[in-house]
Amino acid sequence: MFDAINIAVLIGAGLVAVSGITSLVSQRLGAPLLLVFLGIGLLAGEDGLLGIRFDGAGAAYFIGSVALAIILFDSGFATPIRSYRVAAPAALTLATLGVILTTVFMGVCAHYLLGLPWIESMMLGAIVASTDAAAVFFLMRVGGITIRERVKSTLEIESGANDPMAIFLTATLVEFAAASGESGAEMGVQLLVDFVLQIGLGIVLGIVGGFLITRLMNRLEDVDPALYPITALAAGLVVFAAAGLLGGSGFLAAYVAGLVAGNSRIRFAHRIRRFQVGMSWLAQIGMFLTLGLLATPSTFEGLTLPALALAAGLIFVARPLAVWICLLPFGFTSREVAFVGWVGLRGAVSILLSILPTLGGVPGGGLYFNIVFMMVLSSLLIQGWTISFAARALRLLVPPEPGRVDRVELDLPGKTELELVGYRIHPESSIAAGERVPRWARPLLIIRGGKALSIHNAGPLEAGDRVYLFGTPDQLPLLDRVYTRPGGADDPDVIGHFPLNPDTTVGQLSDEYALNASGERDRTLGDLLQKAFHDQPVVGDRLTLGPIALVVRAVDEGRHVTEVGMILQPGRNSIGRPPGFKERLRNWFER
Amino acid sequence: MDIATILRTEAVKTVSAISSKKRLFHELGDLAAQVYGLKSAEVATALQERESLGPTGVGGGIALPHARLDGLPQVHGLFIRVEKPLDFESVDRQPVDLVFALLAPQDAGVEHLKALAVVSRTMRDPALCAKLRANSDPQTLHTLLTAQPRVQAA
């Protein structure tokens, strides 16, 4: 008996450890890490090197569900409500309408390609309708790319919020497929009732749960701080399960609860976040490994071609079309729409859902798992590998945050505005060249050759020194400039050739450069950008003004434009003032 | 459009030190008067006025002051290398030592912007800037500035 335990632990822990180690390899190769985890699962599985036989669809679904609940709770917890302000309407449209449209489009594909009955086709559509939070979050952060905030937030919120929708649709369609015989009208009514119940209860219970978690955490006084994150996570899972038992969507409740708790003033928030990052990794590895183990590639035979055709339909038709329709009213540029359409990564959630037909007793349920497995593989391979390329090609990158090596937010009592930041002094920075450090940027602590020095006994700063100091959030961009390479990240096509004062008026600018601006001459540039982007400007937002373009270079915490850049010859890359709906439609057709 | 068409050899100069931004604009005004026969004070004022919209120090020790003026036949360039960098309120708070000024005719809105783009692109080349900083002879500086591969002005 002890041998059995040891063998199980050896295999389980061994696989997780190998997955963790291979993350290094994947970083070097740029291969999507999740693909590697899935690959390890496959290698260990029935047709792989270890030949482990694992057929527990039920067990896999259980592990996957818990893992997904953890991931969703964490992704909610880590999503700042700020990005909701920037992107919520578009993202939530994608997460609801987008999922339905993708389901329908893929349903049609499946019906004609595989010759499945309509309900089963739609079920397959629903299974692959959601983008994978883990895949999207992760892949947008690797490869050292920084994508424009509006686009990034939209994708991230969508990927977190659409899983519950896809799960709901799939579960409902599985029920229909298993219990055929009801009339269409009955099904429609039941679908609607279920939908309202699941989503409504999920949201309400999530909000209530989130508040309760926050209160609970803030009430726990003398508990060992190490227990906080565990309690928080367990409470998140309690919300998940309770919402599910009460008839709501547990996944949605977990996500919402995370969102509420993460954006409340909760004690030890940083500690909880750090713990959750680790748990989230473990959940992802666990989920992908399990699903990889469950798959039996030798049974894929004969399905490869249809699966690839379906994957192509998803990647090139269904997703882009659904995204295009959903984003039509939101003033996204065609480049942005193209990118959102491309980053429709499918992942573990789809594979997880494809187990449902088997569990739900749909005849021939194994078929869905195999097809979906191959579709997800293709999506990870094709889309996952090309994200940074696509972002570059579509010019959606903003300059990365320069050279900050550490940014420690401290839980300081009282005024918590200060942050401890660390920099490694860049050899080409002016400081390394012997420039005096401005008084407001003096480091508290200098680490040189493993020794901690104070500014008084360190002498002049040298390249490679690590410096630590306190700064307010608005000082950070200036500190970046002091300590890191001068002008290194400033591509003028992105942040403009010249800086302009935000309180310069349109009239002044027009006179200086003969722009012939007729209206709104008294309006300041800051105000103009503020209005043009609905009071939610983000760095990188552009507005064409005749032959030049204005770009938002910096915003403060209150989302006010604090620096404006002027781009010469913006050419056709420019992103115009968000036009009215009709105008937007016209622009679309002219493009 | 390339640098050679807008920058005459005489309009390139090395100065050991300049005390302030204001003094720099007067220096540029004097140079413009000398080379292109413009009114020194007018040039200095126009450059100073443009500066009120936002500093033309683009970072990395480079400034590209510019303005439109009455009575110019074409876009004119001026280049001054300051051996001791001066404070210019640049975006990156770095003092400035390479100054490329552009003066454009009042009616040359688009030409002006094109010239600015060309100069801006040229001056963003770190290799060129390093060479400019390593030389002080005006003739050499002019050769370096105009020897740049023709950049597309489209």
Contacts between the chains, C-beta under 8 A, distances in Angstrom:
chain1	res1	chain2	res2	distance
A	430	B	94	5.4
A	435	B	94	7.9
A	438	B	93	7.4
A	478	B	93	7.3
A	481	B	91	7.6
A	481	B	92	4.5
A	481	B	93	6.4
A	482	B	93	7.0
A	486	B	59	6.0
A	486	B	60	4.8
A	486	B	61	7.5
A	486	B	92	5.3
A	486	B	94	5.6
A	487	B	58	7.7
A	487	B	59	3.9
A	487	B	60	4.0
A	487	B	92	6.2
A	490	B	59	6.1
A	490	B	91	7.7
A	492	B	58	8.0
A	492	B	120	6.5
A	492	B	124	7.2
A	497	B	58	6.7
A	497	B	116	7.1
A	497	B	117	7.2
A	497	B	120	4.9
A	498	B	54	6.3
A	498	B	56	6.1
A	498	B	58	6.4
A	498	B	64	7.5
A	499	B	54	4.7
A	499	B	55	6.3
A	499	B	58	7.9
A	499	B	91	5.0
A	500	B	53	5.6
A	500	B	54	3.9
A	501	B	52	7.9
A	501	B	53	6.3
A	501	B	54	4.8
A	504	B	52	7.9
A	504	B	53	4.6
A	504	B	54	6.5
A	508	B	52	7.9
A	508	B	53	6.0
A	509	B	53	6.4
A	512	B	49	7.9
A	512	B	50	5.9
A	512	B	53	6.2
A	512	B	67	7.7
A	512	B	68	7.3
A	513	B	68	7.9
A	513	B	109	6.2
A	513	B	112	6.9
A	513	B	113	6.5
A	514	B	68	7.0
A	514	B	106	7.9
A	514	B	107	7.6
A	514	B	108	7.9
A	514	B	109	3.1
A	514	B	112	7.4
A	515	B	109	7.2
A	516	B	109	8.0
A	547	B	109	7.2
A	547	B	110	6.0
A	547	B	113	5.6
A	548	B	113	6.6
A	564	B	54	7.5
A	566	B	54	7.7
A	568	B	113	5.3
A	568	B	114	8.0
A	568	B	116	5.4
A	568	B	117	4.2
A	568	B	120	6.6
A	569	B	113	6.5
A	569	B	114	7.0
A	569	B	117	5.0
